[in-house]
Amino acid sequence: MTDAYPLSPCIGICRMDDDRRHCTGCGRTLNEIAGWSTMPVDQRRQVMAELPGRMNGGRRPTHTDRSA
């Protein structure tokens, strides 16, 4: 296991989904976003591991994606 400190998954598309559960850019919840800077390493790793399953088929949006 590496001791690397997981960086923020933010990609600059900061908009909550229609249910206001997850950011459409990074997949994090509002609480995860707010607490990221003080979140313990193990918790950051757990969040990072969960993000692909939260995203649209594991695909992050790009700047060309548009809301319906």
Secondary structure as the mmCIF struct_conf table of DSSP 4:
data_model
#
loop_
_struct_conf.conf_type_id
_struct_conf.id
_struct_conf.beg_label_comp_id
_struct_conf.beg_label_asym_id
_struct_conf.beg_label_seq_id
_struct_conf.end_label_comp_id
_struct_conf.end_label_asym_id
_struct_conf.end_label_seq_id
HELX_LH_PP_P HELX_LH_PP_P1 PRO A 6 SER A 8
BEND BEND1 GLY A 12 GLY A 12
STRN STRN1 MET A 16 MET A 16
TURN_TY1_P TURN_TY1_P1 ASP A 18 ASP A 19
BEND BEND2 ARG A 20 HIS A 22
STRN STRN2 CYS A 23 CYS A 23
TURN_TY1_P TURN_TY1_P2 THR A 24 CYS A 26
HELX_RH_AL_P HELX_RH_AL_P1 LEU A 30 GLY A 35
HELX_RH_3T_P HELX_RH_3T_P1 TRP A 36 THR A 38
HELX_RH_AL_P HELX_RH_AL_P2 VAL A 41 ARG A 54
BEND BEND3 MET A 55 MET A 55
STRN STRN3 ASN A 56 ASN A 56
TURN_TY1_P TURN_TY1_P3 GLY A 57 GLY A 58
STRN STRN4 ARG A 59 ARG A 59
TURN_TY1_P TURN_TY1_P4 HIS A 63 THR A 64
#
